[in-house]
Amino acid sequence: QVQLAESGGGLVRPGGSLRLSCTVSGDIIGINNMNWYRQAPGTERYLVATISESGRTVYVDSVKGRFTISRDNAKKTAYLQMNSLKPEDTAVYYCNADIRAYSKVQVTLTNYWGQGTQVIVSS
C-alpha cells in the first residue's frame, strides 16, 4: 500500500543539473528520515544524503556543496537538487524513507524503497 515513486533522472552533461523527486503515497501517519542512495554498476549502494523530519541534513563527502536534499512534508515529497554534476555521479538513485503507519492498534516504523531513477552524466 505504501509506495515511493522517484522521478527526475535522465542524461545530463558534466556541469549540468538535475532535480530528483520522491513522493510517498499510501495511508501513513508521517515520515521520519528521507534518504537518497545511489548505486553504480558493479558497486554497492550507498547513502548520498539524508534529511530528518525537522530538516537536519547529512551528505556524503563527495557531493557536499553540490547536492541539496530537501523535503515538503505537506506533499510527502523529498527532493535532491544535483548541481555541478560529474561523470562519477552516474548511478541509479533510490529514494528511501522511514514511514510511520498504523498496524492494528500499534504505530509501526517501516523502511521503504523506491524503484530507482537513472542518472547519467556524460559528454
matplotlib code that plots the C-alpha trace (Angstrom):
import matplotlib.pyplot as plt

x = [0.0, 2.8, 4.8, 7.7, 7.9, 11.0, 11.3, 13.6, 16.5, 18.0, 21.1, 23.0, 26.3, 29.1, 28.5, 24.7, 21.9, 19.0, 16.4, 15.1, 11.7, 10.4, 6.7, 5.2, 1.7, -0.5, -2.3, 0.5, 0.9, 4.2, 7.7, 10.9, 14.1, 14.0, 17.1, 18.7, 21.0, 22.8, 24.3, 26.6, 27.0, 29.2, 29.3, 27.4, 24.6, 25.4, 23.8, 24.2, 22.0, 19.5, 17.1, 15.2, 11.5, 12.8, 15.1, 18.5, 20.7, 23.8, 25.7, 28.4, 31.6, 31.7, 28.5, 28.9, 28.5, 26.9, 23.8, 20.9, 18.3, 15.0, 11.5, 7.9, 6.1, 2.6, 3.3, 5.1, 7.9, 11.7, 13.9, 17.6, 18.9, 22.1, 24.3, 27.8, 27.3, 30.3, 30.6, 31.2, 27.7, 26.4, 24.2, 20.7, 19.4, 17.0, 14.7, 14.4, 12.2, 11.3, 7.5, 5.1, 1.8, -0.9, -0.8, -3.7, -3.6, 0.1, 2.1, 4.8, 8.0, 8.9, 11.6, 10.6, 12.5, 11.6, 12.1, 15.1, 15.8, 18.8, 21.2, 23.8, 26.4, 28.3, 29.8]
y = [0.0, 2.4, 3.3, 5.6, 7.0, 8.7, 10.9, 13.4, 11.3, 11.5, 12.2, 15.4, 16.9, 17.4, 20.6, 20.3, 20.0, 17.7, 17.6, 14.3, 13.9, 11.2, 11.2, 8.9, 7.6, 5.5, 5.8, 6.9, 8.9, 10.6, 10.2, 10.2, 10.3, 10.6, 9.5, 9.3, 6.4, 5.7, 2.6, 2.5, -0.8, -3.3, -1.3, -1.3, 1.0, 3.8, 6.7, 10.1, 12.4, 12.2, 14.6, 14.3, 15.3, 18.6, 19.3, 18.2, 17.1, 14.9, 14.4, 12.1, 14.0, 13.6, 15.6, 18.3, 21.7, 20.3, 18.4, 19.6, 17.4, 19.0, 17.9, 19.2, 17.4, 18.6, 17.0, 14.0, 14.6, 14.7, 16.3, 16.0, 19.0, 18.0, 20.7, 20.7, 17.1, 14.9, 11.6, 9.9, 10.9, 8.4, 5.9, 4.7, 6.9, 5.4, 7.1, 5.6, 6.6, 5.5, 5.8, 5.7, 4.0, 2.1, -1.6, -3.0, -0.6, 0.0, 2.6, 1.0, 2.4, 0.7, 1.4, 1.6, 1.9, 3.5, 1.8, 3.9, 6.5, 6.5, 9.5, 9.5, 12.3, 12.1, 14.3]
z = [0.0, 0.9, -2.2, -3.0, -6.5, -7.9, -10.9, -12.5, -13.7, -17.1, -19.2, -18.5, -19.5, -16.9, -15.0, -15.5, -13.0, -12.3, -9.6, -8.4, -6.7, -4.4, -3.4, -0.8, -1.3, 1.0, 4.3, 6.5, 9.7, 8.9, 7.6, 9.7, 7.7, 3.9, 2.1, -1.3, -2.1, -5.3, -6.9, -9.9, -11.9, -10.2, -6.9, -3.7, -3.0, -0.5, 1.2, -0.6, 1.6, 4.4, 5.8, 9.1, 9.6, 11.2, 8.3, 9.5, 6.7, 6.2, 3.0, 1.8, 1.3, -2.5, -3.0, -0.3, -1.8, -5.0, -3.9, -1.7, -0.1, 0.9, 1.7, 1.6, 4.4, 3.2, -0.2, 1.4, -1.1, -0.9, -3.4, -4.4, -6.3, -8.0, -9.4, -11.0, -11.9, -12.6, -14.6, -11.3, -10.2, -12.8, -11.0, -10.3, -7.5, -5.0, -2.6, 0.8, 3.8, 7.3, 7.4, 10.4, 9.9, 11.9, 12.2, 14.2, 17.2, 17.1, 15.2, 13.1, 11.7, 8.4, 5.9, 2.2, -1.1, -4.4, -7.7, -8.6, -11.3, -13.6, -13.8, -16.5, -16.6, -19.8, -22.5]

ax = plt.figure().add_subplot(projection="3d")
ax.plot(x, y, z, "-o")
ax.set_aspect("equal")
plt.show()
